[in-house]
Amino acid sequence: MAIGLSKVAEPYAEALFNSAKDNIKSLQETKSDMEIVVKFLGNSSDLKKFLGNPLIARTLKKNAIKDILGNLISANTLNFLLLLVDRNRINFLESIVQKFFELYYKEKSIAIVRITSAISLSDEQESRLVENLCTIIGVKTVQLARRVDEKLIGGFTIEYGSTMIDRSIRGQFRKISVLLGLKRFEYE
């Protein structure tokens, strides 16, 4: 997240998180609401453009939010979105939601780990990986975001926060090529 976005998004995400945190049910409900909002934004670039357009009147944006999301999310979350429109911050919604999720996962001791493997991992492999990652990272739960990339040739990469673990054959070839002073890795 860019520094400018973070400075705007963080206080709003924290306000939403703290207001929902007072009640565990409300916190879970708000998280579910934010997942719905993310789906709508992800599935409609037109909606994102509409909400982010400074030339469109606030009342039109608020009516669109009410019409689209009003029956799908809680009144508290809806009011929060309308507040963002009133304060001309709705165009930061994706960053606010991302920061909200970070706060939620930290509160619940959940780590989101991206794993990219050359082939799909078996259930047993994933289970062992999750168990080991919980211990290494020091969290109660690890949720895997899986991806298959045949270009890795074999093995896997793991990304957690700013940490990257490369246990792929492609990565090992890259390290060897650097050690040998080769300018370009030939398997890319």
Secondary structure, DSSP 4 states (H G I P E B T S, - for coil): --HHHHHHHHHHHHHHHHHHHTSHHHHHHHHHHHHHHHHHHHH-HHHHHHHH-TTS-HHHHHHHHHHHHTTTS-HHHHHHHHHHHHTT-GGGHHHHHHHHHHHHHHHTTEEEEEEEESSPPPHHHHHHHHHHHHHHHT-SEEEEEEEE-GGG-SSEEEEETTEEEE-SHHHHHHHHHHHTT-SS-TT-
